[in-house]
Amino acid sequence: MNKRQSRLFAVVSTALAAVAFLGMTVDSHRQFDALTNAKNITPAVAHGKDVWHKYNCVNCHTLFGEGAYYAPDLTKIAQHRGEAYLHAYMQDPSKFYDETRHRRLMPKQNLAENEITDLIAFLDWVSKVDNQGWPPRPILVTGASIPGTDLTTEQQATKAEQGGSQPPGARPVGSGQDPIALGQSLFRSVAPACAACHSVAPGVNMAGPSLAGVATRAQQHIGTPDYKGQAKDAAGYIRESIEHPSAYVVPGAMYSANGQSFMPATYAKELNSEQIDQLVAYLATLK
């Protein structure tokens, strides 16, 4: 190839690359409104974004992977935690995490009620943006360690996914159709994953209580005078807790406020009956 041909090749290649870049840019802008649910950007969402910037949330957290990395990414936090949890958490984070145990603590920002409500609306809008499946799995908001190991609960979950040791109380997932094994797999993989809020190790409380011994506790709760749910046995109680988390709130527990459980009440719609049966089968083995 002589100099003239080389020059022509460079010019044509640059022109083609520029056309492709412009075409992709135009196509991206064409889809932005649909991908970001622009029609759902209400005044509350817009004000929530202003609250996000006002209190410099980005100095610790990330959205869509952009921001600081001191604290967890909050892209899907509205789906993972739910409105009730987020509202109570923003009012006073110290009620949920201990600085000496979890090594870090979100400062109390003294947000006004309307700021909390609108910030949650903004985070809910963010969680519904079509970001092609990112982040790939829930980010665990905890620094607690599973007793007997030097791994955090997030590291344990990752190790289990890679074929390593299982968390205490867990059963290996086989290739058959064992409902217990399938339930354990759902526990780690359903979106939002149960394992993002619950540990199965004794004493390891995260955003939700440890589920170690949940079957035994379920049977005990049914027998108490203050139980007002519809369950007749431990399996029924566990199913009720999944489908209707606020049907019975354990008195004095830190995982509820004003009689409403912090657990999202969306699983009855997001999971089919067979999947819930599998989750119940697995959790019923944790005695």
C-alpha positions as CSV (number, residue, x, y, z in Angstrom):
1,M,0.0,0.0,0.0
2,N,1.5,3.3,-1.1
3,K,1.2,6.7,0.7
4,R,-1.8,7.7,-1.4
5,Q,-3.6,4.5,-0.6
6,S,-2.7,4.7,3.1
7,R,-4.1,8.2,3.3
8,L,-7.3,7.3,1.5
9,F,-7.7,4.2,3.8
10,A,-7.3,6.5,6.9
11,V,-9.8,9.1,5.6
12,V,-12.4,6.5,4.7
13,S,-12.0,4.5,8.0
14,T,-12.3,7.7,10.0
15,A,-15.4,8.8,8.1
16,L,-17.1,5.3,8.5
17,A,-16.2,5.4,12.3
18,A,-17.7,8.9,12.6
19,V,-20.9,7.8,10.8
20,A,-21.2,4.7,13.0
21,F,-20.6,6.8,16.2
22,L,-23.2,9.5,15.1
23,G,-25.7,6.8,14.2
24,M,-25.4,5.0,17.6
25,T,-25.6,8.4,19.4
26,V,-28.8,9.3,17.6
27,D,-30.2,5.9,18.2
28,S,-29.4,6.1,21.9
29,H,-31.1,9.5,22.3
30,R,-34.1,8.1,20.4
31,Q,-34.5,5.4,23.2
32,F,-33.6,7.5,26.2
33,D,-37.1,8.4,27.2
34,A,-38.3,4.8,27.0
35,L,-35.2,3.3,28.7
36,T,-35.3,5.8,31.6
37,N,-39.1,5.9,32.1
38,A,-39.0,9.6,31.5
39,K,-42.8,9.8,31.6
40,N,-42.6,8.8,35.3
41,I,-40.3,11.7,36.3
42,T,-42.8,13.5,38.6
43,P,-42.2,16.7,40.6
44,A,-41.4,14.4,43.6
45,V,-38.8,12.5,41.6
46,A,-37.2,15.7,40.4
47,H,-37.1,17.1,44.0
48,G,-35.7,13.8,45.2
49,K,-32.8,14.2,42.8
50,D,-32.2,17.6,44.2
51,V,-32.2,16.1,47.7
52,W,-29.7,13.5,46.6
53,H,-27.3,16.3,45.5
54,K,-28.2,18.6,48.4
55,Y,-26.9,16.1,50.9
56,N,-24.0,15.0,48.8
57,C,-25.1,11.3,48.8
58,V,-22.9,10.7,45.8
59,N,-19.8,11.4,48.0
60,C,-20.4,7.9,49.5
61,H,-22.8,6.1,47.3
62,T,-23.0,5.3,43.6
63,L,-26.0,5.2,41.1
64,F,-25.5,3.1,38.0
65,G,-21.9,2.6,39.2
66,E,-21.1,6.4,39.1
67,G,-20.1,8.1,42.3
68,A,-18.0,7.2,45.3
69,Y,-17.4,3.6,46.4
70,Y,-17.3,4.1,50.2
71,A,-20.9,2.9,50.6
72,P,-23.1,0.5,48.6
73,D,-24.4,1.2,45.1
74,L,-28.1,2.3,45.5
75,T,-29.3,1.7,41.9
76,K,-31.7,-1.1,43.0
77,I,-32.0,-0.2,46.7
78,A,-35.7,0.7,46.4
79,Q,-36.5,-2.8,45.1
80,H,-34.2,-4.6,47.5
81,R,-35.3,-2.8,50.7
82,G,-38.8,-1.3,50.1
83,E,-40.3,2.1,51.0
84,A,-40.9,1.3,54.7
85,Y,-37.4,0.3,55.4
86,L,-35.8,3.2,53.5
87,H,-38.1,5.7,55.3
88,A,-37.2,4.4,58.8
89,Y,-33.5,4.1,57.8
90,M,-33.2,7.7,56.6
91,Q,-34.8,8.9,59.8
92,D,-32.1,7.3,61.9
93,P,-29.5,5.0,60.4
94,S,-28.0,4.3,63.8
95,K,-31.0,2.0,64.6
96,F,-30.0,-0.4,61.9
97,Y,-26.2,-0.6,62.0
98,D,-23.7,-0.5,64.7
99,E,-20.4,1.3,63.8
100,T,-18.2,-0.9,65.9
101,R,-19.6,-4.1,64.3
102,H,-20.2,-3.0,60.7
103,R,-17.1,-0.7,60.6
104,R,-19.0,2.2,59.0
105,L,-22.2,4.1,59.7
106,M,-24.3,6.5,57.6
107,P,-24.5,9.8,59.4
108,K,-27.9,11.1,60.4
109,Q,-28.8,13.8,57.9
110,N,-31.9,15.2,59.7
111,L,-33.9,15.1,56.5
112,A,-37.4,16.6,56.5
113,E,-40.3,14.2,55.9
114,N,-41.0,15.6,52.4
115,E,-37.3,15.2,51.6
116,I,-37.3,11.5,52.7
117,T,-40.5,10.8,50.7
118,D,-39.2,12.5,47.6
119,L,-35.7,10.9,47.8
120,I,-37.4,7.5,48.0
121,A,-39.5,8.4,45.0
122,F,-36.2,9.3,43.1
123,L,-34.5,6.1,44.1
124,D,-37.6,4.1,43.1
125,W,-37.5,5.8,39.6
126,V,-33.8,5.0,39.4
127,S,-34.4,1.3,40.3
128,K,-36.8,1.0,37.3
129,V,-34.5,2.4,34.7
130,D,-33.7,-0.2,32.0
131,N,-30.0,-0.7,32.6
132,Q,-29.6,-4.0,30.9
133,G,-29.6,-6.1,34.1
134,W,-26.9,-4.1,36.0
135,P,-25.9,-4.6,38.8
136,P,-25.7,-8.3,38.2
137,R,-26.6,-9.2,41.8
138,P,-27.8,-7.4,44.9
139,I,-25.0,-5.7,46.9
140,L,-25.1,-6.8,50.5
141,V,-25.2,-3.9,53.0
142,T,-23.4,-5.5,55.9
143,G,-20.0,-5.9,57.4
144,A,-20.9,-8.8,59.7
145,S,-18.9,-12.0,59.5
146,I,-20.3,-15.5,59.6
147,P,-19.2,-17.2,62.8
148,G,-16.4,-19.6,62.4
149,T,-15.1,-18.0,59.2
150,D,-13.2,-14.9,58.2
151,L,-15.5,-14.2,55.3
152,T,-18.3,-11.7,55.2
153,T,-21.7,-12.8,54.2
154,E,-21.3,-11.3,50.7
155,Q,-18.0,-13.3,50.2
156,Q,-19.7,-16.4,51.5
157,A,-22.5,-16.0,48.9
158,T,-20.0,-15.4,46.1
159,K,-18.0,-18.5,47.2
160,A,-21.1,-20.6,47.2
161,E,-22.1,-19.4,43.8
162,Q,-18.6,-20.4,42.5
163,G,-19.0,-23.9,44.0
164,G,-17.2,-23.3,47.3
165,S,-18.4,-24.0,50.8
166,Q,-22.1,-23.3,51.6
167,P,-23.2,-20.9,54.4
168,P,-24.1,-22.7,57.7
169,G,-27.5,-24.3,57.5
170,A,-27.6,-24.4,53.7
171,R,-28.0,-27.6,51.6
172,P,-26.1,-28.2,48.4
173,V,-28.0,-27.6,45.2
174,G,-28.2,-30.7,43.1
175,S,-29.2,-31.1,39.4
176,G,-32.4,-32.9,40.3
177,Q,-35.8,-31.5,41.1
178,D,-35.6,-31.6,44.9
179,P,-37.8,-28.7,46.0
180,I,-35.5,-28.0,49.0
181,A,-32.5,-27.6,46.7
182,L,-34.5,-25.5,44.3
183,G,-35.7,-23.4,47.2
184,Q,-32.1,-22.8,48.3
185,S,-31.1,-21.8,44.8
186,L,-34.1,-19.3,44.7
187,F,-33.0,-18.0,48.1
188,R,-29.7,-16.8,46.5
189,S,-30.9,-15.9,43.1
190,V,-34.5,-14.5,43.1
191,A,-34.6,-10.7,42.4
192,P,-34.3,-9.2,44.9
193,A,-32.4,-12.1,46.4
194,C,-33.5,-13.2,49.9
195,A,-29.8,-13.6,50.8
196,A,-29.3,-9.8,50.2
197,C,-31.2,-9.1,53.4
198,H,-31.1,-12.4,55.3
199,S,-28.4,-14.7,56.5
200,V,-28.9,-18.4,57.4
201,A,-26.0,-18.2,60.0
202,P,-27.0,-17.9,63.7
203,G,-26.6,-14.4,65.0
204,V,-25.8,-12.8,61.7
205,N,-28.5,-10.1,61.3
206,M,-28.4,-8.0,58.2
207,A,-31.1,-5.7,56.8
208,G,-33.4,-8.5,57.9
209,P,-33.1,-11.0,60.8
210,S,-31.1,-14.2,60.5
211,L,-33.2,-17.1,59.3
212,A,-31.3,-19.7,61.2
213,G,-33.9,-21.6,63.2
214,V,-36.8,-19.8,61.4
215,A,-38.9,-23.0,61.3
216,T,-38.7,-23.4,65.0
217,R,-39.5,-19.8,65.7
218,A,-42.4,-20.0,63.2
219,Q,-44.0,-22.7,65.3
220,Q,-43.4,-20.7,68.5
221,H,-45.0,-17.6,67.0
222,I,-48.1,-19.4,66.0
223,G,-48.6,-20.6,69.5
224,T,-48.5,-17.1,71.1
225,P,-51.7,-15.2,72.1
226,D,-50.7,-12.1,70.0
227,Y,-50.4,-14.0,66.7
228,K,-53.3,-12.8,64.5
229,G,-52.2,-14.5,61.2
230,Q,-53.9,-17.3,59.4
231,A,-51.1,-19.9,59.5
232,K,-51.7,-23.3,61.1
233,D,-48.2,-24.7,61.0
234,A,-44.6,-23.6,60.5
235,A,-44.7,-24.0,56.7
236,G,-47.9,-21.9,56.6
237,Y,-46.3,-19.2,58.7
238,I,-43.2,-19.0,56.5
239,R,-45.4,-18.8,53.4
240,E,-47.5,-16.1,55.0
241,S,-44.3,-14.2,55.8
242,I,-43.2,-14.3,52.2
243,E,-46.6,-13.4,50.7
244,H,-47.9,-11.0,53.3
245,P,-44.9,-9.8,55.5
246,S,-47.1,-7.5,57.6
247,A,-49.7,-10.1,58.5
248,Y,-47.8,-10.7,61.7
249,V,-45.0,-8.4,63.0
250,V,-42.9,-9.8,65.8
251,P,-43.4,-7.4,68.8
252,G,-40.3,-5.4,69.6
253,A,-38.5,-6.3,66.4
254,M,-36.4,-3.6,64.8
255,Y,-37.4,-4.8,61.3
256,S,-40.8,-3.0,61.3
257,A,-42.4,0.4,62.0
258,N,-45.9,1.3,62.8
259,G,-47.1,-2.3,62.4
260,Q,-45.6,-2.6,58.9
261,S,-42.8,-5.0,58.0
262,F,-39.7,-3.7,56.2
263,M,-39.7,-6.7,54.0
264,P,-41.1,-5.8,50.5
265,A,-44.6,-7.1,49.9
266,T,-44.0,-7.9,46.3
267,Y,-42.9,-11.6,46.3
268,A,-46.5,-12.9,46.0
269,K,-46.6,-11.2,42.6
270,E,-43.0,-11.7,41.5
271,L,-42.9,-15.4,42.3
272,N,-45.3,-18.1,41.2
273,S,-46.9,-20.6,43.6
274,E,-44.4,-23.3,42.8
275,Q,-41.4,-21.1,43.5
276,I,-42.9,-20.0,46.8
277,D,-43.5,-23.7,47.7
278,Q,-39.8,-24.3,47.0
279,L,-38.7,-21.4,49.2
280,V,-40.9,-22.6,52.0
281,A,-39.6,-26.2,51.6
282,Y,-36.0,-24.9,52.0
283,L,-36.7,-22.5,54.9
284,A,-38.7,-25.1,56.7
285,T,-35.4,-27.1,57.1
286,L,-33.8,-24.3,59.0
287,K,-34.6,-25.5,62.6
